[in-house]
Amino acid sequence: MSRPRPKAIFFDLMGTCLDWHSSILPALPGTSPEPSHQDISQFALDWRQGFFDELHARFLRGDAQEDIDVTHRRVLDSLLEARNVDWTEEERVRAVGSWHCMKAWPDVPDALEKLRRQSEIFVLANGTTRLQLDLVKSSGLHFHMLFSSQLLGLTKPDPAMYKKAVSLVGVEPEECFMVAAHAYDLRAAKAIGMRTAYIQRWTEDPQEDMAKVQSENDLFFDGRCGTAAGGMYQLADQLAKVP
């Protein structure tokens, strides 16, 4: 860390800061609060991947933004049909709604509080503002401001979304960090001059070569251990030492 402490730090929310996997499992039929049911766990992972596939396809086609609940529901219905599984309407609505209520990864709450004392911290994520409000409320996380794709009228990884957020905060890209557990997100941020920090999560980027991802980013932390002293806290600890 030869460069000065960042003035602003932007965070992806779901997956990076929030443990979506264990948060949604209780809402899926056939599971319990303890995420031990193998097929339901895999179903959740497939649902998440299907959402990303749909989001990226829509971005490449240049489609208009869509409410994240609509996308989640369409992907869910497709997965259930492909598996010849019939959930009731009530079960489907409850499952989609579960994406609005999540707990933070153990290493995140204290790390964010530490980072708030030295930099301004923001959410910069795809989705609706309503979703972000629900997620920070349910997780208890605190940011200086929330920037959603709905609010900015743009979708990641469009470079214009990162540029707009940086401009609104009143800083230069090189004075910022983008923190995410998604390589595509950080590649786009780095392309406009932002510094990048990758937090590895077991639920994210299953198809990425982690050695390559580590070489691409300014900072890389393993956040798979599930402890409060993991990835995000290590990031906060390292940035705290920067003058």
N, C-alpha and C positions, 0 to 999 in steps of 0.2 A: 504494500500500500504506500507507494511513493507520492501519490497525489493527495490533496487536502481532503478532509472529511466532507462527505456529500452534504449539500444544502437541503436536498429533497430525496426521499426514497419512495419509490412506487412499488406496490406489491400486487401481484396476482392474488386472488382471494381463495377460491375453491381449489383444493388440492395442495396449494402452497401453504396457506395459513390454516386451512380447515380440513379436518379428517372427514371427508364426505362419506367414505366407505362405511365406517362403523356407525355413522350418524343415520344413514338411510336404511340400514339392514332391518331394524325393528319394524319398519313400515312395510316390508315386503312379506307377502303371505308365506307362511311356512317357516318363518325364522323367529328368533327370540332376541332379547336385548344383547345377548352374548353372540358375537358373529362367528359361530362355529359350524354353521351349516354350509358345507362345501359348495353345493350346487347353487344356493342362493347367493353366496359370496361371488361366485363366478358370474352369475346373472348380473349382479350389480356392476362388476367390472366390464362386462360386455355392454351394459347400458351406457356406462360412461364413455367407452370407446366409440360406441355408435353415435353418441351425441357429438363427440369431437369430429367424427367422420362427416356427419351431417353439417356441422358448423363450417368446416373447411370447404366442403363442396359448395355450400351456399356462398361463401366468400369468393371462391374462384369463379363462380357464375355471375357474381355481381348482384345477387339477389338482395332485395330490401331486407332490413333487419326484421327479426321475428322474435316475439316474446319467448323467453327461454322455456316457459312452461309448455308452450305449444310444441316446441322442438322436442322436449323431453317426452311429452305424451305421444307424439308421432313415432319416435324411436321405440318407446315402450310397447306400443301396439304392434309394431313390426316384429319385435323380438318375441312377444307372446305368440303371435301368429306363426312365426317360423318354428317355434317349439311346440305348437299345438296345445298351448296352455290357455285356459280361459279364466281370467280374473274378473270379478264383478266390477261394475262401474265404480262402486264405492272404493274398492281396493285400488283401482287404477288412480283415482283422484287422490287418495291418501298417499300413494307412492310418489306421485308427482309433487305433491305438497311437501314431502319430506325433504326435498332439496332446499327448502327455505329455512330449515332449522338444523344447525350443525354445531359441533363442538370443535374447538381449536386443537391442533396438534399440541402435545405437552410442551414443546420447546418454544412456542410462539408467544403466549401472554407476557411473560417476564421479558422476553427479548424485545417486544414492541414497546413496552414501557421504558426500557433502557434506551432504545433508539429515539423515542419521543423527546427525551431530555437533551438530545444533541442535534437532531435534524427534524424537519417536517416530514411526516409520513402520510402516504395517500394510498388508497386502493385505486388500481387501474385495471379493470377487468371487463370482459364481455358479460352481457346480461342486462337486466333492468335495474333501475335505481331501487325499486321496491324489493327486489331480491337482495340487493346489497344491504339495505336497511334491516331486513329480516335476519340476515346472516350475522351482521355485527351485533345485533341485539341478542340473538340466541347464543352467540359464542362469547359475548362479553368483551370483545376486542374494541380498541379505541384508536381511531385514525383522525387526522386533522380534517380530511375531506374524502368523499367517495366519488370517483369518476367512473361511471358506467358507460358502456358502449351506447346505451340508449340516450344518456345525457349528452354525450359528445357527438352523437349522430354518426359514429364511425365504429368499425369493428376491427379488433386485432386479428391478424398482424398487419393491418394497413399502417404504413409509416405515419400517415397523417394523424392517426389517433395518438401516438406517442408525442408527436410534435405539438399537437394541440394541448395536451395535458401539461407538457413542459412549459409551453408559452403562457398558459393560464396561471401557472404557479409563479412565473416571472423569473425563471432561472434558465441557464444554458444546459443543453444535453449533457455536456461533460461534467456538470456540477451535480448530476443525478445518478442514482442507481435504480435499475429495474431488477426486482427480486421475483423469481418464479421457479416453479418446478416443471416448466415446460420449455423445451429447447426452442421451439418455433417462436415463442414469445420473446425470448432473449435475443434470438438472432435478429428479429425485427427491431428491437430496442437498440442493439449495438450498431445496426446499420445507420441510425440517425445520430450516433455519437454518444449514446448513454453508456455508462458503465454497467456491468451486469454481474449478478450473483445468482448462481444456480443452487437450489435446495433440493437435494434428491429425496423423493418420496417413493415408497414401494408401490403406491397406487398409480403413479404417473409415468408417462413416457416408456412403456414397456418395450417399444421397438427401437429405442434410441441406443446408440453405442456410447456408453458413459465415458469411455476414455476420450472420445471425440468431443463430447459435450464439455468435459472438464477443460480440454485445451482451448475451447472457444470462448470461455468466460473468464472475467477478471478474478472471480472468486467462486469456489465450489465447496459445498458442505454436504456431508452425508447426514440426512435427516431421517433415516430409516430406523434408528435405534428405539424410538418411542419413549425417550426420556426428556426431562426438562432441560438437560444440558446438551441436547442434540443440535442439529443443523442451524436453526434460526438463532439460537442463543449464541452459538459460536460466531455467527455473523455479527451479532450485536457486540460481542466481546471484542472482536477484532477491530470493528469500526470505532469502538470506544477508545482505542489506543492511538487513533490517528489524530494528529493535532489540527 
